[in-house]
């Protein structure tokens, strides 16, 4: 009986730890040249299980139809990317940002995406502390709408090189603290190795984030050496200096069992053959993630 | 008597808090197109009190002569920039790096520079933890030589965007912890607003660094919005998003009374008129530092 039980458990355990494509999710921006319809067909044909959809890929589309199409392709919608950008010295613009985020939540619901990823924003005309207060106020204002729609909010801490305009949340500790302070199970954190790999407290902070029930998503890519562009020069896993498998172990030790989401911005790869690039990503996912 | 005492104290207090050029120090790399001899004459003529000399500016020079020349111009040599780059997967190269740093300490002594600034290095082929261990070992190996020569070692934490190859020390906390762990009053920290402004713990960490007697130097510049180049696109104070006067207050509240050192790397400014640029820096130092 024990032997039977053991062998019947094995495939489950293997499925959790093995890098089969079903556990892989791609962000549409990774293969930016492909329209969302092409991306869906290509990802599904490659056996990829999940898709995170960027709002820029949805311009002019019927979202309910796109959500249905993704389901028919056998893809699980993992998240909508991205809301946020709450801070502004002008109160009217802060109110407008909250309205824009409500629309993003509605888009996520229409797509059947359970999570809206937040790039929280920063206004360089004010102190980081002021921007952080406005981010927190913005998130609080969205919680009722998020609850009604059944969509979660994921605070993504961004690399400190984006602290001027993209996010005043630059460490995992800040993001977890803010998610806990929100006092809502709708609010959690998105851990992205590209933004956080350098942090000397990453391992204990990942553990704390998971223990707090706040580890909502996990993004992977690599840091190119040398990096020529602050925005669009990311690498495929295994080709840069981020210890992705090590960080993945920390994330799984913290209880995370969801998709590994590949999010690569790269002018170089976008200029190349997207089919070849996709197969390189899947290979790297199997060997270096 | 009290009134006399009070008025005799005033100029001293004012000299500490006023931004007269005598408290200003320039890094030679800031005006990179000028040879060190030109830089010395121009800085002195502008009433600047200090100079930090980059090793690249010393190629082919007699260091004792240069040190004497700087003194004759009325400039105090604040630091030699830069040593460091300790980590390497190859043990032979780590030993070579230590020898190179001993030469840098000797150059500092010849120049009458009391401080060698350390850009600690990182090897992307190994984990940040391994690089940090090698940095610590390298610093420990230098302490006897630093004591003999009377030169201090300043650990400069670098912005996380340089964590791949330039430094695995990316927060003030890490630098202060390492300086304390060295158990030597020769080892301290260089606080540079460009590298640290985004850190949510900056104010308490500056206080702790000062209380520990480890705050050896203070570098200023600004973060350009947007930044086009990871290395050479810094701004003059007041033209970017770093709250320099606020951070300066924290540094002075921590007991720091030494030079404000302007260290700007900028392809844009290096291409322009260096005399105009120098006067803009002095103006910005008076108004935005």
Contacts between the chains, C-beta under 8 A, distances in Angstrom:
chain1	res1	chain2	res2	distance
A	124	B	225	4.7
A	124	B	240	7.6
A	124	B	241	3.5
A	125	B	241	7.7
A	127	B	243	5.9
A	127	B	246	7.5
A	128	B	197	7.9
A	128	B	198	6.6
A	128	B	200	7.3
A	132	B	200	7.8
A	159	B	160	6.4
A	159	B	161	6.9
A	160	B	159	6.4
A	160	B	160	4.9
A	160	B	161	7.1
A	160	B	198	4.3
A	160	B	199	7.7
A	161	B	159	7.0
A	161	B	160	7.1
A	161	B	161	4.2
A	161	B	227	7.6
A	161	B	230	7.5
A	163	B	197	7.6
A	163	B	198	3.7
A	164	B	223	5.9
A	164	B	225	4.9
A	164	B	226	7.3
A	164	B	227	7.3
A	164	B	240	7.8
A	164	B	241	5.0
A	165	B	225	6.3
A	165	B	226	7.0
A	170	B	198	5.3
A	170	B	199	8.0
A	170	B	200	7.4
A	171	B	200	6.7
A	173	B	200	7.9
A	174	B	200	5.7
A	197	B	128	7.9
A	197	B	163	7.6
A	198	B	128	6.6
A	198	B	160	4.3
A	198	B	163	3.7
A	198	B	170	5.4
A	199	B	160	7.7
A	199	B	170	8.0
A	200	B	128	7.3
A	200	B	132	7.8
A	200	B	170	7.4
A	200	B	171	6.8
A	200	B	173	8.0
A	200	B	174	5.7
A	223	B	164	5.8
A	225	B	124	4.7
A	225	B	164	4.9
A	225	B	165	6.3
A	226	B	164	7.3
A	226	B	165	7.0
A	227	B	161	7.6
A	227	B	164	7.3
A	227	B	230	6.4
A	228	B	230	8.0
A	230	B	161	7.5
A	230	B	227	6.4
A	230	B	228	8.0
A	230	B	230	6.3
A	240	B	124	7.6
A	240	B	164	7.8
A	241	B	124	3.5
A	241	B	125	7.6
A	241	B	164	4.9
A	243	B	127	5.9
A	246	B	127	7.5
